[in-house]
């Protein structure tokens, strides 16, 4: 029997967190390549520390984009809002070590006569959905993201100029009868630009926005608040702590409420199943729940490098399924081509739509008109219903 009464915690980090700065730069480089060549190959990693950004990895695409990498990175840092002495978009040093993709990797991935395009690597990917929020995401991670996204909005539009780009949130949500009912604790650490501000001062700034995004009645007199619990937080971003692409994979997905396959997303083109198949698994799990086939669903896909078809499809509905998991697995296989190319075509992934995923979660976002967050659509509902 699943537990029905418990508390669960998830965290998020802002776009100015050092690791997220790196995710943003890596995905911006990816978008630039895809904008020029939809079949470009990109595996871009970024490292950031005090007044320095280092970019490396393997790419195959137009030389003009290679020449623009420095400008792309500086634009990202500028948009995030870093203009402090230890990390400034205009004065930071930038090293670009991107180079051509390995021919041995390319031969396993590229389609050839009589051979389907293979997966870019071996690995396992998970997708998850649950009907406890309107976007079918776990409540703790969804509202952790919402808090930071709202604070970024008011920081960047000038409403709250005292806030800095670097921030972290953490929510503990209490569940009753299997449903989220209240915030047991709220933790927020946010950079501030005025050194005279105390923790109480910062709480006075951020609390109205936190209350604005949380569901009505979830914040009570019993909610435990911790805002800037260590005191001052003026030195932030890569000047305060080094950043690296791909270090926030649980923030990027489900906040620990579901398994994660281990691979990071940012900086990888969609031939890499670490990214595309994880997005496909979320798409499938969300459509299973949206179709009413389960209240909660986890989908696992597995791949081998150079092999097109998934080695396995696994579904777990945690006892909430209206049909057996084996029927869901068969329906998934019948409803979507899960080869790397099939995923990219079904979800329209060979487009410059990835920079926007770098902060506030890759899932639980509204699909964009230009194809961004296409894996959040629920357009497979009727197909799955007919297939079970």
N, C-alpha and C positions, 0 to 999 in steps of 0.2 A: 504493500500500500504506500503511495506517495505521501510525504508529509504535507499537511494542510495549514498548520500554524507555525510560523517561523519568521526570522528576519534574514534578509539577504542584502549584501552590499556590493555596489559597483562604483568605479571611478571614471572620470573623464579628464582630459587635459585640453587646454586651449590651443588655438593656432599659433600662439607665441611660445608655447613650451618648446624647449630646445629640440626634442625629438620630432615634434610636429613641424618646426621650421624645416627640418631636413626632409621629412615626408613631402612637404609642399614643394620644395625645390626639385626633388626627384620626379614628382608627378608633373610639374610644370615643364621640365625637360622632355618627359614622355609626350605630353600634349603637343609640344612644338614639333616633335618628329612626326607624330600621327597627323598633324594638320598639313604637313607637306607630303607625307607618304603613308597612307593607311596601312600598308604592309611593313612598315618599319619595325625593326627589332630593337628593343631597349631594355637594358637591365642597369638602372642608374642608382647609385648609392651616394649619399651625401653625409658628410661629417661637419659639425660646426662647433667652434669653441670661441674664446675671446678674440674678437675682430678677425676671424678667419673662417672661411668655408672651403672645404675640400670635396670635389666631385670626382667620382670614378665609376668604372663599370664598362660594359660591353654594349655597343650599339651597331646597327646597320641602317643607315639612312642618309639623307642629304648632308653634304659638307656644310652647306649654309647654316644649318641648325647647329652643327658643332661650333661654328664660329660665333654663334649668338648665345652660347651657354652662359657666359659671364653676365651678360645683360639680363638674361632670364632670371638668374639667381638674385641679382640685385633688385630687380623689380618685385620679386616675391618678398624679400626682406623689407623693402619699403612699404609694400601693401600691408604686411603684418603690423608694421608700426615701429620698427626698431631704429631709433635715432639717438641711442645713448653712447656714452664715451667708449664703453667696452664692446659695443656691437652696433655699428652704424652701417646702413645699406650702402652709403656712398664711399666710406673709407676702409671697409673691411678688405682684407687680402683674400683673393680667390685663386685656387689651384684647380685646374681641369685636367683630369687623367682619364677621360673617356677614350676608349679605343675600339677597334673593330671587333665584332662578334666572332667567337671561336668557330672555325669551319667545322669542327667536329660536333659542336652543338647544333649548328645550322643543318648539317646533313641528317640529323635525327628528327628535326622539326619540319623542315620544308617538304612540301608535297613533291613527288616525282612521278614519272610515268608508271602507272600500275600500282601506286602506293599512296595511301591517304596521308595527309599532314598529321604528324605525330604530336604528342604532348611534349611540351618544352622541358619537362622534368618528371621524375617519379614523385609520388606524394599522395597524401590524403587530405581531403577538404571537407569541411562541415558547413551546413547551412541550418538555420534555426528560425522558428517562428512560434509565437504564443499569443493567445487572444486576450492578453491583459492590458493592452493599449490599442488605440485605434489604428496604429501602424503595424500591429502584430509584432512588437518588440518587447523584451523584458523591461519593466518599469524602471528599475534602478539605473540602468545605463541610459535609457531614453531621456530621463529627466536630468541626469547628470550632464548629458550633452546639452540639453535645452538651457540649463542655467548658464553655462559658459558661452553658448551661442548668443544669448540675449545680452550678456555683459560685454561681449565683443561688439555687438551692434551699438550699444550706447557709448562705448569707448570711442569707436571709430567715427560716429556721427557727431561727436563733440558734446554730447549730453553729459558725460561723466569723464572729463579730461584728466582727472586724478588717477584713473586706473591705467595700469600698464598692460602690455601684451601677454605676459606669462601668467598662467593661472591653472589651478587644479581644483576639481570638485569631487566630492564623494558622498553618496547617499546610502543610508541604510533604510530599507523599506520593510515595514512589518506586513506580513501576509496573514490573513484570516480566512479559513475555509478555502485556501488555495488562491485567493485573490488579494492584490495589494490594497491596503486600506489607509496607511499613514506613513509619514516620514519619522522614523525613530530618531535619526540623527542626520544633520547636515554639516558637512565639512567643506570649507572653501578657503583656499589660500590664493590670494591674488596680488600680483605686483602692483605697487602704487608709486606714483612719481613724486608725491609730496612727502618728504622725510618726516614731517611733523605728525603725520597721521598715526593714531593708535589703532589697535585691533577693534576697539569699540567704534572709532570713526569709520573704519572701513566697513564694518557691519552695517552702520547706518546708511552707507552709500548703496551696498549691494542687496540688503534684505528686501526692499520693495520689488526688485526685479526677480529675486528668487521666488517670492510669494506670487508674483505675476504668472510665472510659468508652471508652477506646481498645481496639481488638481485641487479644486476647492475642498477644504476640510482635511487635507493630508498634513498640513502643518498645524500642530496643536500646542497647547501649553506644555505638554510633556516632551516635545521635540527638543533634542539636545543640539545646541549650536556650537560650532567651533570655526570661527572666522579668523584667519591669520593667527593661528594658535601660538606660533613661535614669536610673534611680535612684528617687527618691521620686515618688509619684503620690497626693497627698493632695487637691488641688483638682481635682474632677472634675465631670462633667455640664455643663450649660449655663453654669455659673459659670466653667468652664475654657475652654470653646469653644462658640460658638453652634451651635444645632441648627435643622434645617429638615425638614419632611415631604418624603419621597421622594428623599433623597440616598443611600440605600443599596440601590439596585435590584439590584445584583449580589449583595450579601449576601442579599437577599430571595429570589433565584431559585437559580442553579446555581453560584455562585462563579466565574463566568467560563468554566466548562466548556462552555457552550452560548451561542448568541446571546441577546440580550435586545432586545425590540422598542423600548425607549426610554421607554415610559410607566411611571410609578410606580403603586403599588397603593393605598397607605394613604389614607384619607379619601374614597375614591370609591365611590359606590353601584354595584351590579352592572349598571346600564344602561350604565355606562362600560366599553366593551370592553377598554380598557387593563387592566382588572382581570378581568372575567368571562371574556373570551376567552383571556387568558393562563392562567387557571385551567383552562379547558376544554382548552387545548392540552396542558397538563401531564397532565390526566386521560386524554386520548387517547394521548399518548406512553407513559404508564405502562401503560395497558391493552394497547397494542401489544406492549410488552416482556413484560408478564405473560402474554400469550397465546402467547409463544414465536415471534412473527412476526419478531422481531429481538432482538439483544442490546443494541442501543443505538438510540435513535430521537429525532429532533427533528421537531416539527411546527410549521409556520408557518401562521397564519391572517391574512388582511388584510380590512379593512373601510373603508367610506366613511360619513361622517356622514349620517344620515337614511336609509341603505340597510340593509335588514334582513339580507340574505344575504351571507355572506363573498364577497369578490371572488376569492379564491384559497385553495386548500388545498395545502400542499406538505409532503412527507415526505422525510426523509433518514435512512437507516439505516446510513450510514458503511460500507457493504460487509458488514454483519452480517445483512442481511435474509434470511429464508427464502422470501419472495416479493418481487416487484418493487415498488418504491416506488409506482408508478402504481396497483397493486392495493390497496395500503394506503390511498392517497388516496380511491379509489372506495369502499372499505369504510367509511372514516370518514364520508364524505358520506351513505352509506346507513344508518349506525348511529346518528347523532345529529343533531338539529336544531340547527344552529349559528347561528340567529338569536339576537339578544340575549335575547329572551323565551324561546326554546327552551333556551338555556343555563341561564338562571335557573331554569326549571321543572325541567329534568333534574337539576340539581345542588342544587336547593332553596336558592337563594342570597338570597331576599328575607327574610332573617332576621338577627337581631343576633348574628352569628358572626365578626365581623372583628377585634375588639380583640385577640383571642388570637393573631392572625396577625402582630401588629406587631413581635414579636421572635422570634429563633431560627428564622426561615425560614417562608415561606408553603407550602413543599413538603417532603415527606419526613416528615410528621406523621401520627399515627394519626387516622382519622376519629372524630369525637365522636358520641355518641348523639343529641345535639340538632341534628345536621346540620353542625356545624363540620368543616372540612377534608373535605367531601364529595367534592372533586375528587381525593382520595387513594384512593378506592375502586377496586377492580378488578372491578367488576360488569359491565363491558362486554366482558369477555374472550370469552365464548361467542358473543356477537353478532358481534364482529369476525372470529372464526374462521369462522363460517358465511358471512360476507360476502366473504371472499377466494376 
